[in-house]
Amino acid sequence: MIKQKILLVDDRPENLVALEAILEDPDCQLIKATSGQEALAYLLKNDVALVLLDVQMPEMDGFEVARLMQKNNRTRHLPIIFVTAISKDQEFVFKGYRSGAVDYLFKPVNGELLRSKVQVFLGLDRQRQQLEINLQKIQELTQRNELILKSVAEGIIGTDEAGRITFANPSARNMLIRKKKSIVGHFLHDVIFALDSSTNEEEKNLNINWEESYIFKRCLAGHEYHVENDVFVKADGNPFPVEYRARPILNEEEKFNGVVLVFQDITERKNAQEKLVQLARYDSLTGLANRALFIDLLNQSVSRSRRAKKNLALLFLDLDRFKHVNDILGHDTGDLLLKEVASRLVTCIREGDTISRLGGDEFTILLESVLAREGAIVAQKIIDAMSVPFNVQGQEIFMGISIGIATYPDFATDPENLLKCADMAMYHAKNQGRNNYQFFTPGMQQKVITIYQKCWLPVEV
């Protein structure tokens, strides 16, 4: 700690020397002034712990110096001990106190008494300095915390025990599109319109009542409340997905005193999750359902058809001589052709029907609640659509398609066999000259097996 300074003020040098001898201390610095003007000039630029002030001085006496010190913010709280040889009359003493003195000593000064009094005031000054240091640290910490709260990306809202907002950082206001004055003082649920994660509609409606909300109940019990997927509503009425945590605020008596709510906009996270789902369930080239999703959809379709006691048609499609397109024009052209084929197939089915790309140039179509002849109508519609030449990167490409049709429950009563039947019917269509459709029949399986047993090489499809 910096050495404490004591200002000695007396117009007689011998008195200053006497005071200096009594108060000599290596831990203190004694500053001498021989007039009131010199003392005030020093005090305006320097900090001292205590002023020992003579009363009787020419031009400006000690009372006037003390009164001037009282009028200045820098010196008004400095302790002053009057050291005087004039009257000990009570009225005279009171005049000194009214001028700002905290104590009186009369000459000749008792050295022991003076040292004792000075040590008391030096101790008070050390406490004051420590308090100022602590206050500065608290202010720095407060400023740092405020800076952190302002800088974090998460929205932070503080409430009192009644759910009224007492604090909101910039991120919270930005996400909710609200200015500071329009959010502090309002009730939390009037601002965020949180949709509770409960599936019970009545419980959701209760969430607009603070004391009935899960946030309040959990925090009142001293627990954290965490919701991974909820919806807040911005001031403009637009909802956005959030994850949030609510924690109780406790007062000095460890009693519930409010809630701090930390939330973040998870729109990007949900978009990323949806993209992962898209990649896992949909074909990246055509955007159609992939094989994994098709199997799930086939199982669901068969189950629905079984419960409803209705028919189901599965079409298995394969492009004719697509391998030649890849070999001659390249795989990039082949990919573009597949995208065009997918677009045409979509135009040939009803809104509720399901089309998938199994891989390569193989596609499937699920037609629920249809008769066999309706499956044939769709198949012919697809063949007609494919008969129109494709124009891919300036290349005119003619493409045929072979289609196998299997119906539930006529020839298969489970998803796996239904797919096998449609696949065999498609290969039968290939064997019948391509660019046509064939229904699965009971005798088809052995016929297909016989055809491929006679071939050393795979049939060009």
Stockholm file with secondary structure:
# STOCKHOLM 1.0

chainA/1-461         MIKQKILLVDDRPENLVALEAILEDPDCQLIKATSGQEALAYLLKNDVALVLLDVQMPEMDGFEVARLMQKNNRTRHLPIIFVTAISKDQEFVFKGYRSGAVDYLFKPVNGELLRSKVQVFLGLDRQRQQLEINLQKIQELTQRNELILKSVAEGIIGTDEAGRITFANPSARNMLIRKKKSIVGHFLHDVIFALDSSTNEEEKNLNINWEESYIFKRCLAGHEYHVENDVFVKADGNPFPVEYRARPILNEEEKFNGVVLVFQDITERKNAQEKLVQLARYDSLTGLANRALFIDLLNQSVSRSRRAKKNLALLFLDLDRFKHVNDILGHDTGDLLLKEVASRLVTCIREGDTISRLGGDEFTILLESVLAREGAIVAQKIIDAMSVPFNVQGQEIFMGISIGIATYPDFATDPENLLKCADMAMYHAKNQGRNNYQFFTPGMQQKVITIYQKCWLPVEV
#=GR chainA/1-461 SS CCCEEEEEECSCHHHHHHHHHHHCCTTEEEEEESSHHHHHHHHTTCCCSEEEEESCCSSSCHHHHHHHHHHSTTTTTCCEEEEESSCCCHHHHHHHHHHTCSEEEESSCCHHHHHHHHHHHHHHHHHHHHHHHHHHHHHHHHHHHHHHHHHCSSEEEEECTTSBEEEECHHHHHHHTCCGGGTTTSBHHHHHCCCCSCSCHHHHHHTTSGGGSHHHHHHHTTCCEEEEEEEEECTTSCEEEEEEEEEEEECTTSCEEEEEEEEEECHHHHHHHHHHHHHHHBCTTTCSBCHHHHHHHHHHHHHHHHHHTCCEEEEEEEETTHHHHHHHHCHHHHHHHHHHHHHHHHTTSCTTCEEEEEETTEEEEEEESCCHHHHHHHHHHHHHHHTSCEEETTEEECCCEEEEEEEETTTCSSHHHHHHHHHHHHHHHHHTTSSSEEECCTTHHHHHHHHHHTCSSCCCC
#=GC SS_cons         CCCEEEEEECSCHHHHHHHHHHHCCTTEEEEEESSHHHHHHHHTTCCCSEEEEESCCSSSCHHHHHHHHHHSTTTTTCCEEEEESSCCCHHHHHHHHHHTCSEEEESSCCHHHHHHHHHHHHHHHHHHHHHHHHHHHHHHHHHHHHHHHHHCSSEEEEECTTSBEEEECHHHHHHHTCCGGGTTTSBHHHHHCCCCSCSCHHHHHHTTSGGGSHHHHHHHTTCCEEEEEEEEECTTSCEEEEEEEEEEEECTTSCEEEEEEEEEECHHHHHHHHHHHHHHHBCTTTCSBCHHHHHHHHHHHHHHHHHHTCCEEEEEEEETTHHHHHHHHCHHHHHHHHHHHHHHHHTTSCTTCEEEEEETTEEEEEEESCCHHHHHHHHHHHHHHHTSCEEETTEEECCCEEEEEEEETTTCSSHHHHHHHHHHHHHHHHHTTSSSEEECCTTHHHHHHHHHHTCSSCCCC
//
